[in-house]
Amino acid sequence: MGGNNVSHSKRRTKRKFDVNLFKKKFFLPDENRWVYLTISAAGIRTVNKNGLNAALKNAREKGLVEKN
């Protein structure tokens, strides 16, 4: 996503907004293994709220994760 840096004198220069991604390790108790995910901060909050299995199920339904 793009936007502008705006200085105190209101000069505008182009800038880029990067995604807030993290490489995080989660434990899948159903499969008794650890999984590494590259996930955003909002995704981490979703996993904490709904649980890893529910979040993976929703991501697979939306086509964000390959089916294994």
N, C-alpha and C positions, 0 to 999 in steps of 0.2 A: 504494500500500500504506500502511496506517496503523499506528500504534503509539503508544507512550508515551515522553515525556521523563521520566526519573526523576532527581530531584534527590538531593543527598547525604542529605537527611532522608527520602527515599523517597516524596516527593509525586509523583504522576503527573499529567501533563497531556498531552492528545492532540497528536500531531504527524503529519506526512505524510512518507513516504519518496518522493522523486522519482527518476525514472529518470536514469541518468548518460548523457545523449545528447550527441553531438558532430556538427557538420556537417563532413564530411571529403571530400577530393577524392582519388579513386583513378584510376589509369590502366589502361584496358583495352587490352592490346597486340593482341588479336585484331581489335578494331575501330579501333585507332589513335586513340583519343579519351579524354578525361577525363570522369569521371562523379562528380557530387556525391551523396553518400549521407548521410542523417541516421542515425547508427549509434551503438549503445551501446558502452561500453568492452569488454564481453564480445564483441560483434560484431567489433570491431577485432582482438581477439586471435584470433578464429576466422578472419578474413581473413588475418592474418599466418601462421597455422598451415597452413591448407588452400589458400590462394590465392583470389584474387577470383573467378575463374570457378567454382570448386567451391562457394564460399560462396553465390554468386548462384543457382547451380543448385539447391542445397538449399533456399534461401529461396523460389524459385519453386515447388518441389514442395510446400512447406508452405503455400503461398498467401500469403506475406508480401510478395511483390513482384509487380507486374503484369507480365504477359508482353508484351513489345514486339515 
